[in-house]
Amino acid sequence: MASFVFGMNQSLDGYVDHREMRAGPALFRHWIDHVRDLAGSVYGRGMYEIMRYWDEDSPEWGAEQREFAAAWRRQPKWVVSRSLTSVGPNATLVDGDIEAAMRSLKARLVGEIAGFGPQLARSLTDLGLVDEYRLYLHPVVAGSRQAILRRPPAAAPPCRQRSPWARTSSG
């Protein structure tokens, strides 16, 4: 039986915003290794659309970006969406009974299934399907966008500590 693990980059105030949080070299290496070892991944529509970036090679990519793209492309993916009508290579659209589909995945697969996307995290949490959360804190305060599990407090205390693997979009 597989386990659902949600891993997401999160701001200090509890939000997901890919424009404000960029992975430094150590965290990017972690994501390459993590994706390579997964039984599969489940994406919400929005996060899947962001990740489609990795479907096509880009000439400006370095060796690590190509390595990540290869691992991502090999991995089976399930995309939960009511609005999409098709998905890309090695992906399956889940547009019906999400609970039945996710329980079936957990029963059929062995290993870890990663979940990505804040709305999907909330939905699968409400269904009692998430086995583990891995939140990667970045030293930024996003102030808005999508909260991962709940709406954070209106004001977060300042934090001056920086993680050695994260960097903000400004460097």
C-alpha positions in Angstrom: 0.0 0.0 0.0 1.3 3.4 -0.9 1.3 6.5 1.3 0.3 10.1 0.3 2.9 12.7 1.1 2.4 16.4 0.5 5.5 18.4 0.0 5.2 22.0 -0.8 7.3 25.2 -0.6 5.7 27.5 1.9 6.2 31.1 2.9 6.6 32.0 6.6 3.0 33.1 6.7 1.7 29.8 5.3 1.2 30.6 1.6 2.3 28.9 -1.7 3.6 31.3 -4.3 6.0 29.8 -6.9 7.0 33.4 -8.0 8.3 34.3 -4.5 10.0 31.1 -3.6 12.8 29.6 -5.7 14.8 26.5 -4.8 18.5 27.0 -4.2 21.0 24.3 -5.4 20.7 22.0 -2.4 16.8 22.1 -2.4 16.7 21.6 -6.1 19.0 18.5 -5.8 16.6 17.2 -3.0 13.6 17.6 -5.4 15.5 15.7 -8.2 16.2 12.8 -5.9 12.7 12.9 -4.4 10.9 12.8 -7.7 13.1 10.1 -9.0 12.1 7.8 -6.1 8.3 8.3 -6.2 5.7 5.7 -7.2 3.8 8.6 -8.8 2.5 12.1 -8.2 -1.0 13.6 -7.9 -1.4 17.3 -8.9 -4.2 19.8 -8.6 -4.9 21.7 -11.8 -3.0 24.8 -11.0 0.2 23.1 -9.8 0.1 20.7 -12.8 -0.1 23.6 -15.2 3.0 25.1 -13.6 4.8 21.8 -13.7 4.1 21.3 -17.4 7.1 23.6 -17.9 9.2 20.4 -17.6 7.4 18.6 -20.5 9.6 20.2 -23.1 13.4 20.7 -23.0 14.7 24.2 -22.9 18.1 25.2 -24.4 19.0 27.3 -21.4 18.7 24.4 -18.9 21.7 23.1 -17.2 22.5 19.5 -16.4 20.4 19.5 -13.2 17.3 20.9 -14.9 17.6 18.3 -17.5 17.9 15.6 -14.8 14.8 16.9 -13.0 12.8 17.0 -16.3 13.8 13.4 -17.1 12.7 12.2 -13.7 9.4 14.2 -13.9 8.6 12.9 -17.3 9.2 9.2 -16.3 6.9 9.5 -13.3 3.2 8.5 -13.6 1.0 11.5 -12.8 -2.6 11.9 -11.9 -4.2 15.3 -12.3 -7.3 16.2 -10.3 -9.4 18.7 -12.2 -13.0 19.5 -13.1 -12.0 22.0 -15.8 -9.3 20.3 -17.8 -10.3 18.0 -20.6 -6.9 16.5 -21.3 -3.5 16.2 -19.8 0.0 15.7 -21.1 2.3 12.7 -21.4 2.4 10.0 -18.7 -0.6 11.7 -16.9 -4.1 10.6 -16.2 -7.0 13.0 -15.7 -9.1 12.4 -12.5 -12.3 14.3 -12.9 -14.8 12.0 -11.2 -14.9 10.6 -7.7 -11.6 11.9 -6.3 -11.9 9.9 -3.1 -12.4 6.6 -4.9 -9.6 7.3 -7.3 -7.1 8.3 -4.6 -8.0 5.3 -2.4 -7.5 3.1 -5.4 -4.1 4.5 -6.1 -3.1 4.0 -2.5 -4.2 0.4 -2.6 -2.6 -0.4 -6.0 0.8 1.3 -5.7 3.7 0.6 -3.4 5.9 3.4 -2.1 5.3 7.1 -1.9 2.8 9.1 -3.9 3.5 12.8 -3.7 0.7 15.3 -3.7 1.2 18.8 -5.0 -1.1 21.8 -4.9 -2.7 23.7 -1.9 -6.4 23.0 -2.9 -5.6 19.3 -3.5 -3.9 19.2 -0.1 -7.0 20.6 1.6 -9.3 18.2 -0.3 -7.3 15.1 0.5 -6.8 16.2 4.1 -10.6 16.6 4.5 -11.0 13.0 3.1 -8.4 11.7 5.6 -6.0 10.5 2.8 -2.8 12.4 3.6 -0.2 10.3 5.5 2.5 13.0 5.8 3.2 16.7 5.1 6.6 18.0 4.2 6.7 21.7 4.3 9.7 23.5 2.9 9.8 26.9 4.6 11.3 29.9 2.6 12.3 33.1 4.3 9.6 35.2 2.6 6.3 36.6 3.6 3.9 36.2 0.7 0.9 37.9 2.3 -1.5 36.3 -0.1 -2.0 33.6 -2.7 -3.1 30.1 -1.7 -2.8 29.0 1.9 -1.7 25.4 2.2 -4.1 24.1 4.8 -5.9 27.0 6.4 -5.8 30.8 6.5 -2.9 32.0 8.6 -3.1 34.8 11.1 -3.4 38.3 9.7 0.0 39.3 11.0 3.0 37.0 11.2 6.0 37.9 13.4 9.2 38.9 11.6 11.7 36.1 11.0 15.4 36.9 10.2 16.6 33.3 10.0 17.5 32.0 6.5 17.6 28.4 5.5 20.8 27.3 3.8 18.9 25.7 0.8 16.4 28.4 0.0 16.7 31.7 -1.7 14.2 34.3 -2.6 13.4 35.5 -6.1 15.6 38.5 -5.4 18.7 36.3 -4.8 
